[in-house]
Amino acid sequence: INAEYMGGAGSSGLGVAQQVMDAMVLQGATEAEARSKFYVCSSVGLLGAPGGEHGDRNHSRGMAQDRVPWVRSDLPDSLPLLETVRQSKATVLLGLSTTPNLFTKEVVEAASQHCAHPIIFPMSNPTSKSECTAQQAYDWSNGECIFAAGSPFPPINALDGSKLTPSQCNNMYIFPGVGLGASVCAASTVTDAMLFRAAEALAAMVTEEERRQGLTFPPISNIRAVSQQVALAVMKEAVSAGLARNPSPELRDDPEAFLTRKMYVPEYNALVNPMYGTKRPGREG
């Protein structure tokens, strides 16, 4: 990742930025190195250094405390989105702005100039608030982007005539497994590291064939297996961190088997013997 552009400086946008930054630190970056990759824009432009040529609109209206750590010192405040992407050479576009059409053709093309497969994630919902559509992202990146959205989009036409299925980035992929894993191992708390391991497990569930079909997340038809692997990753992290209060030896020795036994299966025994249908044995019609 060369740089990440974050469209949206509200609580959702800054929360996602913080979570991604923390994940980068867990993978070996220092906090300063990780934070330096982020360029956060509000509705009036980049959170940047005052005294520039764009009016310092973020500073003049009062800089909220949660925005201060994300203020750039190397670019001017209120720098427009397109110039921010061009000057930062951003290759990741994360949209949490609820501003439709924020990711224009020029913006996506600018992100595509600095890597083979730019990451385009318009996360705002509903669909009418999405920063761009799936078809636009693929068309403007010559079919090379890695795409997921906060809203559902129908299959799209690829440049070679094939159909691609855009993924919806939804917490249904994570929350059930996190809840299951935390409850089964009786975790004393749910940590950021558990969420990071959950995200890793989710990513590992996508096959190469599914990626070729345009998917960034597994198909929803596989959600039970996904939730199981997410839960398993959460349990292992809890055990490793000394946060699992369930004393069962099986939790440590064979966590996957232990988890499988704890998973609810919506199957029921038949109340009527199928051999007889609805008739009682020994009686005629």
Protein Blocks (a to p, Z undefined) as FASTA:
>chain_A
ZZdcdehjbfklmmmmmmmmmmmmmnopafklmmmmpccddfkbccddehianopmmmmn
opafklmmmpcfkbcehiafklmmmmnopabdcdfehpghklgfklmmmmmmmofbdcdd
dfbdcfklpfbdfklmmmmnnopaccddfbdcdddddfkopacddddddfklmmmmmmmm
mmmnopabdcfklmmmmmmmmmmmpcfklmmnopabdcfklmmmmmmmmmmmmmmmmmmn
opafbfbfklmmmmmlmmmmmpccdddddfbdfklomacehiaZZ
